[in-house]
């Protein structure tokens, strides 16, 4: 069962992130001057302060650095606990993305390798993650 989700607004600065899943590629803003990845998107690179930034595809792989299991039913449609995690993307140390991991809460652990999967809602493609072993299913 798909849980109803509140969808993000497709604003000029972030629309690329929320629509990237259409071609199954996760995109993160990248500084063309120094090579630093940044998320969430900012107007300037936090490393070199350059403004030559563009969304580019990343591997979609990472590891869980922290997580919590939500047991509170926030809507009447929620019937089971879900995992909300901090994912450090493989492209760069401390490049974090906050998302759900589609795994049983009891299977979760710090350091778990995960891969992106997209869930489509209207014109938004939400980047969710699955354990790497499940990514090949």
C-alpha positions as a Markdown table, in Angstrom:
| # | Residue | x | y | z |
|---|---|---|---|---|
| 1 | Unk | 0.0 | 0.0 | 0.0 |
| 2 | Unk | 1.3 | 3.5 | -0.9 |
| 3 | Unk | 1.0 | 6.0 | 1.9 |
| 4 | Unk | -0.4 | 9.4 | 0.9 |
| 5 | Unk | 2.4 | 11.9 | 1.0 |
| 6 | Unk | 2.5 | 15.7 | 1.2 |
| 7 | Unk | 4.4 | 16.6 | -2.0 |
| 8 | Unk | 7.0 | 19.4 | -2.3 |
| 9 | Unk | 6.4 | 22.5 | -4.4 |
| 10 | Unk | 8.3 | 22.4 | -7.7 |
| 11 | Unk | 10.3 | 25.6 | -7.3 |
| 12 | Unk | 12.9 | 26.8 | -9.7 |
| 13 | Unk | 15.8 | 26.0 | -7.4 |
| 14 | Unk | 14.7 | 22.5 | -6.5 |
| 15 | Unk | 12.5 | 21.2 | -9.3 |
| 16 | Unk | 15.4 | 19.2 | -10.8 |
| 17 | Unk | 15.7 | 17.2 | -7.6 |
| 18 | Unk | 12.0 | 16.3 | -7.3 |
| 19 | Unk | 11.6 | 15.4 | -11.0 |
| 20 | Unk | 14.9 | 13.6 | -11.6 |
| 21 | Unk | 13.4 | 10.2 | -10.9 |
| 22 | Unk | 11.6 | 10.2 | -14.2 |
| 23 | Unk | 14.8 | 8.8 | -15.9 |
| 24 | Unk | 15.7 | 6.9 | -12.7 |
| 25 | Unk | 18.7 | 9.2 | -11.9 |
| 26 | Unk | 19.2 | 11.0 | -8.7 |
| 27 | Unk | 20.6 | 14.5 | -9.3 |
| 28 | Unk | 22.5 | 16.7 | -6.9 |
| 29 | Unk | 23.8 | 20.2 | -7.4 |
| 30 | Unk | 27.6 | 20.1 | -8.3 |
| 31 | Unk | 30.1 | 23.0 | -8.4 |
| 32 | Unk | 31.8 | 23.1 | -11.8 |
| 33 | Unk | 34.6 | 25.2 | -10.4 |
| 34 | Unk | 35.8 | 23.1 | -7.5 |
| 35 | Unk | 33.9 | 19.8 | -7.9 |
| 36 | Unk | 32.0 | 20.1 | -4.5 |
| 37 | Unk | 28.6 | 18.4 | -4.3 |
| 38 | Unk | 25.9 | 20.3 | -2.3 |
| 39 | Unk | 22.5 | 19.4 | -0.9 |
| 40 | Unk | 20.2 | 21.0 | -0.3 |
| 41 | Unk | 20.8 | 23.3 | -3.3 |
| 42 | Unk | 22.3 | 26.8 | -2.5 |
| 43 | Unk | 22.9 | 29.8 | -4.7 |
| 44 | Unk | 26.7 | 29.5 | -4.2 |
| 45 | Unk | 29.1 | 26.7 | -3.5 |
| 46 | Unk | 29.8 | 26.6 | 0.3 |
| 47 | Unk | 33.4 | 25.5 | -0.5 |
| 48 | Unk | 34.7 | 27.9 | -3.1 |
| 49 | Unk | 31.8 | 30.4 | -3.2 |
| 50 | Unk | 31.5 | 30.0 | -6.9 |
| 51 | Unk | 28.1 | 30.3 | -8.7 |
| 52 | Unk | 28.7 | 27.9 | -11.5 |
| 53 | Unk | 26.5 | 25.1 | -10.1 |
| 54 | Unk | 24.4 | 22.6 | -12.0 |
| 55 | Unk | 22.4 | 19.4 | -11.1 |
| 56 | Unk | 24.3 | 16.3 | -12.2 |
| 57 | Unk | 23.5 | 12.6 | -11.8 |
| 58 | Unk | 25.0 | 10.7 | -8.9 |
| 59 | Unk | 25.3 | 7.0 | -8.3 |
| 60 | Unk | 22.2 | 6.9 | -6.1 |
| 61 | Unk | 24.2 | 4.8 | -3.6 |
| 62 | Unk | 25.1 | 5.6 | 0.0 |
| 63 | Unk | 25.1 | 4.4 | 3.5 |
| 64 | Unk | 22.9 | 5.0 | 6.5 |
| 65 | Unk | 24.6 | 7.3 | 9.1 |
| 66 | Unk | 21.6 | 7.7 | 11.4 |
| 67 | Unk | 17.9 | 6.7 | 11.5 |
| 68 | Unk | 14.8 | 6.6 | 13.5 |
| 69 | Unk | 11.8 | 4.4 | 13.3 |
| 70 | Unk | 8.4 | 6.2 | 13.4 |
| 71 | Unk | 5.7 | 4.2 | 15.1 |
| 72 | Unk | 3.2 | 7.1 | 15.3 |
| 73 | Unk | 0.4 | 6.9 | 12.8 |
| 74 | Unk | 0.2 | 10.4 | 11.4 |
| 75 | Unk | -2.7 | 9.6 | 9.0 |
| 76 | Unk | -5.4 | 7.1 | 9.1 |
| 77 | Unk | -3.9 | 5.3 | 6.1 |
| 78 | Unk | -0.6 | 4.5 | 7.9 |
| 79 | Unk | -0.7 | 1.0 | 9.3 |
| 80 | Unk | 2.9 | 0.2 | 10.0 |
| 81 | Unk | 6.1 | 1.8 | 11.3 |
| 82 | Unk | 8.5 | 3.4 | 8.8 |
| 83 | Unk | 12.2 | 4.3 | 8.8 |
| 84 | Unk | 13.4 | 7.8 | 8.3 |
| 85 | Unk | 17.2 | 8.0 | 7.8 |
| 86 | Unk | 20.2 | 10.2 | 7.1 |
| 87 | Unk | 21.9 | 8.8 | 4.0 |
| 88 | Unk | 25.5 | 9.8 | 3.2 |
| 89 | Unk | 25.8 | 9.7 | -0.5 |
| 90 | Unk | 28.8 | 7.8 | -2.0 |
| 91 | Unk | 30.0 | 10.8 | -4.0 |
| 92 | Unk | 31.3 | 12.8 | -1.1 |
| 93 | Unk | 31.9 | 12.6 | 2.6 |
| 94 | Unk | 29.2 | 14.5 | 4.5 |
| 95 | Unk | 26.9 | 14.8 | 1.5 |
| 96 | Unk | 23.6 | 13.9 | 3.2 |
| 97 | Unk | 20.1 | 13.3 | 2.1 |
| 98 | Unk | 17.2 | 12.7 | 4.4 |
| 99 | Unk | 14.8 | 10.1 | 3.2 |
| 100 | Unk | 12.8 | 6.9 | 4.0 |
| 101 | Unk | 14.5 | 3.5 | 3.8 |
| 102 | Unk | 12.1 | 0.9 | 2.6 |
| 103 | Unk | 13.2 | -1.9 | 4.9 |
| 104 | Unk | 11.9 | -3.6 | 8.0 |
| 105 | Unk | 12.8 | -1.5 | 11.1 |
| 106 | Unk | 14.4 | -4.5 | 12.8 |
| 107 | Unk | 16.8 | -4.9 | 9.8 |
| 108 | Unk | 18.1 | -1.4 | 10.0 |
| 109 | Unk | 21.6 | -0.6 | 11.1 |
| 110 | Unk | 24.2 | 2.2 | 11.0 |
| 111 | Unk | 26.4 | 1.7 | 8.0 |
| 112 | Unk | 23.8 | -0.2 | 5.9 |
| 113 | Unk | 24.4 | 0.3 | 2.2 |
| 114 | Unk | 21.4 | 1.6 | 0.4 |
| 115 | Unk | 20.4 | 2.5 | -3.2 |
| 116 | Unk | 17.8 | 5.0 | -4.5 |
| 117 | Unk | 14.4 | 3.9 | -5.8 |
| 118 | Unk | 11.9 | 6.5 | -6.9 |
| 119 | Unk | 8.2 | 6.7 | -6.0 |
| 120 | Unk | 6.1 | 8.7 | -8.4 |
| 121 | Unk | 3.3 | 11.0 | -7.2 |
| 122 | Unk | 1.9 | 13.1 | -9.9 |
| 123 | Unk | 4.8 | 15.0 | -11.4 |
| 124 | Unk | 7.1 | 14.4 | -8.4 |
| 125 | Unk | 9.5 | 11.5 | -8.1 |
| 126 | Unk | 10.4 | 11.0 | -4.5 |
| 127 | Unk | 13.9 | 9.5 | -3.9 |
| 128 | Unk | 13.5 | 6.7 | -1.4 |
| 129 | Unk | 16.1 | 4.1 | -0.5 |
| 130 | Unk | 16.3 | 0.3 | -0.2 |
| 131 | Unk | 19.1 | -1.9 | 1.2 |
| 132 | Unk | 21.6 | -2.7 | -1.6 |
| 133 | Unk | 20.7 | -6.4 | -1.6 |
| 134 | Unk | 17.1 | -5.4 | -2.3 |
| 135 | Unk | 18.1 | -3.0 | -5.1 |
| 136 | Unk | 18.7 | -5.9 | -7.4 |
| 137 | Unk | 15.3 | -7.4 | -7.1 |
